[in-house]
Amino acid sequence: MDADIVQAARGLLNPRSQRWKIVALVAMASCAVALAVGVLVHRSTFDRSMAIGRERAQNALGPVVDQYRQTGVADPLSVQDPDAMPPALLRQDLEQVGFWYDDRRPDIPWMWAAESVDGHVIAVQMEMGSELRSLQALDRHIVEASLAVLAVVVPLAALAAEPPNRRLRRVARTARRIADGDLDARIGTAGRARDEITDISSAVDSMAGALQERLLTEQRFTADVAHELRTPLMGLLTASELLPESEATDLVRDRVQVLRTLVENLLEISRLDAGAESADHAVVPLDQVVEESVRRAGLQARLTVTGDPVADTDPRRLDRIVANLVANAHRHGRPPVEVAVDGTTIVIRDHGPGFPGELLADGPQRFRTGAAERGHGHGLGLTIALGQARVIGAELTFRNAPDGGAVAVLRLRGRTRPEG
């Protein structure tokens, strides 16, 4: 739940998140609808105002024309000077009543109506300022109403986008768990309507199931092969001890020992993969445990200890981890190999070419050393060290030193030494 809240908060702060894309799309659609409605309402209201203005102007022109025809005298309120009339109005055929909306002064528009009587043009003009102000007020109200609707629609769109976003975050979180090795992780689609997100969730679950089955098959195969090899290997080991002493015998015994180590490593990996290993924790003096591990490895390593470190860990598995890391540094790096203990952190480094990019990106892989310049091997040492670190609850990371060399950092759970 906490992770989901964190992801939701990140989505709120990320302008490129799916939520804000949906909100932006809804806002744009709402603005487009409001603009279309506003234009239609504005146009229809303007046309209606023009019709009313023409009707008023025609009603005012009628009595003036009738008076002129009867008396030959035009009403003083009418306009008879062509220079005072809009040129566009005079260009019309005024045998019948002509109209012209004069907006040369936008603040005071006029509606003109004119008719030619016995070759004399008589016109009247009606002030349209009230209609213009009404139209402007209507435009303001449309804008205000549109902004109010957006103020309601945008938060609703953000809320409506949360359920699918939450489902997508769950898909991403489950995919990351699978990538990190949790092959039991599933999204679960029971009871959900069939939509695109459900299809993605089903595909991820199916992929995880198929991947888990394939890896379990591989693990069972590795364990079965190691178990089957164990019996003939013990016979081979016994037979090699019965051979007469010679250079060839030493070579055979060495190869048999390498094969025995390989089989034991495969068995250990199969137990780690199956989750059959458990730690036997104890509070131990870390400097002494690491020093003994380096001594038993039988390899040269420069040990430095800072302070009086104590850790709550499994000393047997810690010994296995340190021995594997030191052996890997000698086998694939170059001397000097340095082991530093500072608090509950153990750093082991060599001065060789460093870890390959594949290992730094994907972690150790069995039967893969990653780079020819790091020598030959089965790639099992680091895999076992990483698996044992997980068993004891430690964190094992790999990096390359800026001045060259591979660096393995093991962080253990700390424990304060009791006073006494």
C-alpha positions, -999 to +999 in steps of 0.1 A: +000+000+000+028+024+009+045+017-024+013+024-043+010+057-024+045+066-034+039+057-070+007+078-070+026+108-056+053+104-082+025+103-109+011+136-095+044+153-097+053+139-131+038+160-160+045+132-184+024+106-165-006+090-181-029+107-156-019+142-168-021+131-204-057+120-199-065+152-180-049+173-208-069+154-234-102+159-215-094+196-210-086+200-247-118+182-257-138+203-232-122+235-245-130+225-281-166+218-272-169+251-253-154+270-282-177+253-308-208+260-286-196+295-279-190+303-316-225+289-325-242+308-297-223+340-305-231+337-342-268+329-338-272+358-312-254+382-336-276+372-365-307+376-343-295+411-333-289+420-369-324+409-378-339+429-349-318+459-360-329+457-396-366+454-385-363+484-363-346+504-390-372+494-416-400+503-392-384+537-387-378+542-424-414+534-435-431+565-421-403+588-433-406+575-469-444+578-468-442+613-455-417+623-482-440+608-509-470+627-496-455+660-488-422+661-506-406+670-472-384+644-454-385+639-417-357+660-400-345+629-382-337+612-415-305+614-434-306+628-469-270+639-475-252+610-494-219+621-480-231+612-446-242+578-456-219+547-457-205+542-492-213+505-490-250+514-485-251+537-515-236+509-537-267+488-531-298+487-553-320+511-533-351+507-554-360+485-525-350+490-489-313+484-483-295+477-450-260+482-438-244+474-404-219+502-397-192+491-373-166+517-383-168+528-347-168+495-327-180+512-295-211+527-312-224+506-341-253+516-363-279+498-384-287+518-416-318+515-437-322+534-470-345+536-499-345+557-531-377+578-537-379+596-570-342+595-573-336+609-538-321+586-512-336+588-478-319+569-449-323+563-412-299+549-387-306+530-355-280+528-327-270+492-319-249+497-288-273+479-265-272+448-287-234+450-289-231+452-251-256+423-247-235+402-271-203+411-252-219+402-219-231+369-234-195+361-246-182+368-211-207+345-195-198+318-220-161+321-211-169+322-173-192+291-176-165+273-196-139+280-170-162+269-143-169+236-162-132+231-167-126+237-129-150+208-123-141+185-152-103+186-148-103+173-112-130+147-121-108+136-150-078+133-127-099+112-103-113+091-131-078+084-144-066+071-110-082+035-111-066+025-145-033+042-134-033+022-102-038-010-122-009+000-145+013+007-116+005-027-102+014-043-135+047-024-135+054-032-098+047-069-104+069-069-135+098-054-115+093-081-088+095-108-115+126-092-129+142-091-094+136-129-091+102-131-074+087-156-098+057-162-075+045-126-081+012-123-099-011-094-108-044-113-107-072-106-130-101-125-114-133-105-113-121-077-136-138-066-168-120-076-200-101-045-211-067-037-224-051-035-189-066-069-180-052-083-212-017-069-203-021-083-168-030-117-181-001-117-205+024-107-177+009-135-154+012-160-182+047-150-189+057-152-153+041-187-150+059-199-181+092-184-169+088-199-135+081-233-150+111-231-173+135-220-144+121-247-121+128-273-149+163-259-152+169-261-115+156-296-113+178-306-142+209-290-125+201-308-092+194-341-109+227-339-129+247-330-098+232-359-078+237-384-106+273-373-110+281-375-073+282-414-071+305-420-101+326-390-090+332-405-056+343-437-074+366-417-097+380-399-067+387-432-049+403-447-080+425-417-085+439-421-050+449-457-059+470-446-088+508-448-085+524-415-078+535-397-110+531-365-128+501-379-147+485-390-115+488-355-100+471-341-132+443-367-130+438-359-093+437-322-099+411-326-127+390-349-105+392-323-077+380-296-101+351-318-112+342-325-075+342-288-067+320-282-097+295-308-087+294-295-051+289-260-064+260-272-086+244-289-056+248-258-035+232-236-062+203-261-066+196-258-028+198-220-030+174-219-060+150-242-042+150-220-011+160-249+010+188-230+028+183-211+061+207-190+082+219-199+117+225-164+130+249-155+158+266-124+170+302-128+159+334-106+159+335-097+122+373-091+120+381-125+134+356-143+111+369-125+080+406-131+090+400-168+094+381-170+061+410-154+043+435-176+060+416-208+051+413-197+015+450-200+013+453-170-010+473-138-005+450-109+006+458-076+025+433-073+054+425-040+070+400-036+099+385-004+112+372-003+147+359-034+166+332-046+142+304-070+154+277-085+131+246-107+136+251-132+108+257-169+100+295-173+103+296-205+082+278-189+052+298-156+057+330-177+054+317-192+022+309-157+008+343-142+017+362-172+004+344-172-029+350-134-034+387-137-026+391-167-049+372-148-076+395-118-072+426-140-076+412-160-104+399-132-126+417-101-113+453-091-105+471-087-072+471-071-048+438-083-035+425-061-006+399-070+020+387-041+042+363-045+071+346-012+083+317-017+107+294-042+091+307-036+056+332-059+039+349-046+007+370-070-014+388-056-045+415-066-069+435-045-094+425-063-126+404-053-155+372-050-134+338-066-137+323-068-172+294-046-181+270-076-183+277-086-147+272-050-134+239-047-153+224-082-148+243-096-118+263-129-117+251-156-141+261-193-137+285-206-164+293-171-175+324-151-166+314-122-189+347-113-204+377-131-218+402-108-201+389-119-167+401-154-173+382-187-175+359-203-150+324-216-145+308-184-132+295-202-101+315-185-074+298-151-075+264-168-081+269-188-049+281-157-030+251-137-040+227-166-031+243-171+003+242-133+010+205-134+004+201-163+028+218-144+057+200-112+049+230-093+036+234-071+005+261-079-020+268-054-047+294-052-075+312-022-090+344-012-106+369+011-089+376+045-107+414+036-108+407+001-121+398-032-105+367-051-094+351-042-061+326-064-042+308-048-013+290-070+013+268-052+038+257-072+069+232-065+096+248-047+125+248-056+162+263-036+190+288-056+212+274-058+247+293-039+273+308-058+300 
